[in-house]
Amino acid sequence: MTYKEALGWLYSLQRFGIKLGLENIRRLLAALSRSGGFQAAVGDLEIALPWKVIHIAGTNGKGSVCAMIDSICRAKGQRTGLFTSPHLVTFRERIRVNGKMVSENAVAAGLTSIRNLIACWDPHPTFFEVTTALALKHFSESNIDVAILETGIGGRLDATNAVQSDVSVITQIDFDHQEWLGNTLAEIASEKAGIIKPGIPVVSAPQLLEAEQVIRARAIECEAPLQVVTESYGRSPIALRGEYQKQNAAVAIAALHPAKIDVDDSTIARGLAAIEWPARFQYWDERTIIDGAHNPAAARVLAETWREIFGHQKATLVLAVLSDKNLRGICEALTPIAESVLLPKIRSERAAAREGLAKVFASVAPSLPYSMTPSVAKALDLARAKPNPILVTGSLHFAGEVLAYLRGEPAAFEECTQ
């Protein structure tokens, strides 16, 4: 298959939906190992890989923590494999070796071999299971030293949890993906804490009490040493803006020691200064900020960061949210920093209707002016005509569409929840 054909096949797997569970991914990884797809020791429960594995779950901040760990390890001279989701503009962003995106040829070749391997399987592996296998295959072929794996949804039944890890990292837990993870914080935390494995060290960000109790209970059950990181990092500049990123940095640094990756202050400083992680309070230009906040907790942190940097100056808010998110919670968090709101039509079929968002704003902040626009381009033109700084937010998918437009690149032709 060509790269375009391979992605077409991969995205066709969305018809199988999201199926949380480990049986299929274990079967797939075992089959790849037997066929020479990568080196691994296949056990009854987990796949042991020949490199160190740092596994990250959480609701907010896990992508930033992954990027920080990756950058610090590369500053140390470690050859890294980074697996994250979702992507912003191109699928290739999900799989990186030493900071470089996987090539189109590697994607095409890897997906061709996986497709041939699983052609007759029933049940058929899902989009995310195949993508996880592709990442591990590419890492094996690239002779990495350490893999940084971000969960897609949850943790306990996420495809990445089929792999034996050297350290489990849990970032801040809050409400998101309730349809998959449960409707209480304890239920969600239980799914996230499912990445904790017997005897494997755990590093956690500070949590709300209900989530912390679940994590501690799981760590005790697994006899897994637990470190809750309460301090923030402040010794050197971090390329990602916002006070909350100092907490993320402290978590990332704490994860390195139990993984037996020794780094000094100079290495940490170089790594944190070199991070490139788009759509996390990203300055596109001097007055345009792009952020992928997509749940109320992330939106509240975004509003706090806005105040840290802009003080009382309010934003022209350009907002698009996916329909399965907490629209009211996101709007309530962002309304206090908004001077006006623009609601563009975006490409995602999962986008919340602009009319619905307008009704939410009319309810939450009746005096806040808002308008609907037919496109991202029109929304940005209108925002630039206003004197306020511009905040583009509400969804990582939306952030990706905006970045693609601003870069003059085609946006990903398909999308996926994970």
Buried (B, 14 or more C-beta within 10 A) or exposed (E): BEBEEBBBBBBEBBEBEBBBBBEBBBBBBBBBBEEEBBEBEBEEEBBEBEBBBBBBBBBBBBBBBBBBBBBBBBBBEBBBBBBBBBBBBBBBBBBBBBBEBBBBEBBBBBBBBBBEBBEEEEEBBBBBBBBBBBBBBBBBBBEBBBBBBBBBBBBBBBBBBBBBBBBBBBBBBBBBBEEBBBEEBBBBBBBBBBBBBEEBBBBBBBBBEBBBBBBBBBBEEBEBEBBBBEEBBEEBEBBBBBEBBBBBBBBBBBBBBBBEBEBEEEBBBBBBEEBEBBBBBBEBEEBBBBBBBBBBBBBBBBBBBBEEEBEEEBBBBBBBBBEEBBBBBBBBBBBEBBBBBBBBBBBBEBBBEBEEBBEBBEEBBEEBEBEBBEEBEBBBEBBEEBEBBBBBBBBBBBBBBBBBBBEEEEBBEEBBBB
